[in-house]
C-alpha cells in the first residue's frame, strides 16, 4: 500500500468506517441521530449539525482543488449554513457528507508520492500531504466534540 492509499484509508476511518483511533467515526455517530438532537443547542456550544457541516465545508473545499478548481474556503465562513429544519434535510445532508467524503478519499488515493510533497495551491499552505493530514486531524478534533455533545444531549 502506498502513502496516498494509507492517507485515504486514515481519512475514511475518521469519517466513514473506522474505529482504530477514537473507537468510532462520523458515520457511526451521526447516521441514526434524530435531526432534533443534531440541532439541539447546549449552552453556547456549536451543535452537532454545526460541527458536521463545518467538516463537510472543508472536505468540499479541498475536493474543489482536487478537481482542478480554486481554493475558495475561508475560516470566517466555515460555520455559515442554513438551518436544518427536518429529518429529511438532515438525512440529505448526511448522504452528501458521506458521498463527498468518499470522493475526497478517492482523490487522495490517486495522488502520487511526488504530488503529496508538492505545494497545495500555494507554498504558504504546505504540501498536499500536510493538508490531508490536517483534514484528518481536524476531523478527529470535532468528532470528539460531537461525541461529548451527544452525551450531553442524550440522557
C-alpha positions as CSV (number, residue, x, y, z in Angstrom):
1,X,0.0,0.0,0.0
2,X,1.5,3.4,-1.0
3,X,1.4,6.6,1.0
4,X,-1.7,8.0,-0.7
5,X,-3.7,4.9,-0.1
6,X,-2.7,4.9,3.6
7,X,-3.8,8.6,3.9
8,X,-7.1,7.8,2.1
9,X,-7.8,4.9,4.5
10,X,-7.0,7.1,7.5
11,X,-9.4,9.7,6.2
12,X,-12.1,7.0,5.7
13,X,-11.5,5.8,9.2
14,X,-12.5,9.1,10.9
15,X,-15.4,9.9,8.6
16,X,-16.9,6.6,7.2
17,X,-15.8,3.3,8.8
18,X,-13.0,3.2,11.2
19,X,-12.6,2.6,14.9
20,X,-8.9,2.4,15.4
21,X,-8.2,5.8,16.9
22,X,-11.4,7.0,18.5
23,X,-13.4,3.7,18.6
24,X,-16.0,5.5,16.4
25,X,-16.4,7.7,13.4
26,X,-18.7,10.4,12.0
27,X,-21.0,7.9,10.2
28,X,-21.4,5.8,13.3
29,X,-22.2,8.8,15.5
30,X,-24.5,10.7,13.0
31,X,-26.3,8.2,10.8
32,X,-29.1,7.3,13.1
33,X,-29.2,10.5,15.0
34,X,-32.5,12.3,15.1
35,X,-32.3,15.7,13.4
36,X,-33.7,17.4,16.5
37,X,-30.8,16.2,18.6
38,X,-28.4,17.3,15.8
39,X,-29.6,20.9,16.1
40,X,-30.1,20.9,19.9
41,X,-28.2,23.8,21.4
42,X,-26.2,23.1,24.6
43,X,-25.3,26.4,26.3
44,X,-23.1,28.4,23.9
45,X,-21.5,25.4,22.1
46,X,-21.8,24.6,18.5
47,X,-24.5,22.0,17.7
48,X,-23.7,18.5,16.3
49,X,-25.1,19.6,13.0
50,X,-22.9,22.7,13.0
51,X,-19.8,20.6,13.6
52,X,-20.7,18.0,10.9
53,X,-21.4,20.8,8.4
54,X,-18.2,22.5,9.3
55,X,-16.1,19.4,8.5
56,X,-18.1,18.9,5.3
57,X,-17.4,22.5,4.3
58,X,-13.6,21.8,4.4
59,X,-13.9,18.5,2.6
60,X,-15.9,20.2,-0.2
61,X,-13.3,23.0,-0.4
62,X,-10.4,20.6,-0.8
63,X,-12.4,18.4,-3.2
64,X,-12.8,21.5,-5.4
65,X,-9.0,21.8,-5.6
66,X,-8.6,18.1,-6.3
67,X,-11.0,18.7,-9.3
68,X,-8.7,21.4,-10.6
69,X,-10.6,24.3,-9.2
70,X,-9.6,27.1,-6.9
71,X,-9.3,27.1,-3.1
72,X,-12.3,29.2,-2.0
73,X,-12.9,28.1,1.6
74,X,-12.4,30.6,4.3
75,X,-12.4,30.1,8.0
76,X,-14.8,33.0,8.5
77,X,-17.5,31.2,6.5
78,X,-16.9,27.7,7.9
79,X,-19.9,27.8,10.2
80,X,-22.3,29.7,7.9
81,X,-25.0,27.2,6.9
82,X,-28.8,27.3,6.5
83,X,-30.6,25.7,9.5
84,X,-31.6,22.1,9.3
85,X,-35.4,22.0,10.0
86,X,-36.4,18.4,9.3
87,X,-35.3,14.8,9.3
88,X,-35.2,14.9,5.5
89,X,-32.8,17.8,5.4
90,X,-30.6,16.1,8.0
91,X,-30.7,12.8,6.0
92,X,-29.9,14.6,2.8
93,X,-27.0,16.4,4.3
94,X,-25.6,13.2,5.7
95,X,-25.9,11.4,2.3
96,X,-24.0,14.3,0.7
97,X,-21.4,14.3,3.5
98,X,-20.7,10.5,3.1
99,X,-20.6,10.8,-0.7
100,X,-18.2,13.8,-0.7
101,X,-16.0,12.2,2.0
102,X,-15.7,9.1,-0.2
103,X,-14.8,11.3,-3.2
104,X,-12.2,13.0,-1.1
105,X,-10.7,9.6,-0.2
106,X,-10.7,8.6,-3.9
107,X,-8.9,11.8,-4.9
108,X,-6.3,11.2,-2.2
109,X,-5.8,7.6,-3.3
110,X,-4.9,8.8,-6.8
111,X,-2.1,11.2,-5.6
112,X,1.4,10.0,-6.5
113,X,4.1,10.2,-3.8
114,X,5.7,13.1,-5.6
115,X,2.3,15.0,-5.7
116,X,2.0,14.5,-1.9
117,X,5.1,16.6,-1.5
118,X,4.1,19.4,-3.8
119,X,2.7,22.7,-2.5
120,X,-1.0,22.7,-2.0
121,X,-2.3,25.6,-4.1
122,X,0.3,28.0,-2.7
123,X,3.5,27.2,-0.7
124,X,2.1,29.1,2.3
125,X,-0.4,26.2,2.7
126,X,2.2,23.5,2.9
127,X,2.1,20.3,0.9
128,X,-0.7,18.1,-0.2
129,X,0.2,15.6,2.4
130,X,0.2,18.2,5.1
131,X,-3.3,19.3,4.1
132,X,-4.7,15.8,4.0
133,X,-3.1,15.1,7.4
134,X,-4.6,18.4,8.7
135,X,-8.0,17.4,7.4
136,X,-7.8,14.1,9.3
137,X,-6.7,15.7,12.5
138,X,-9.3,18.5,12.2
139,X,-12.0,15.8,11.7
140,X,-10.9,13.9,14.8
141,X,-10.9,17.1,16.9
142,X,-14.5,17.8,16.0
143,X,-15.5,14.1,16.2
144,X,-14.5,14.3,19.9
145,X,-16.7,17.3,20.4
146,X,-19.6,15.5,18.7
147,X,-19.3,12.5,21.0
148,X,-19.3,14.8,24.0
149,X,-22.3,16.8,22.7
150,X,-24.2,13.5,22.2
151,X,-23.5,12.5,25.8
152,X,-24.8,15.9,27.0
153,X,-28.0,15.8,24.9
154,X,-28.9,12.1,25.1
155,X,-29.5,11.4,28.7
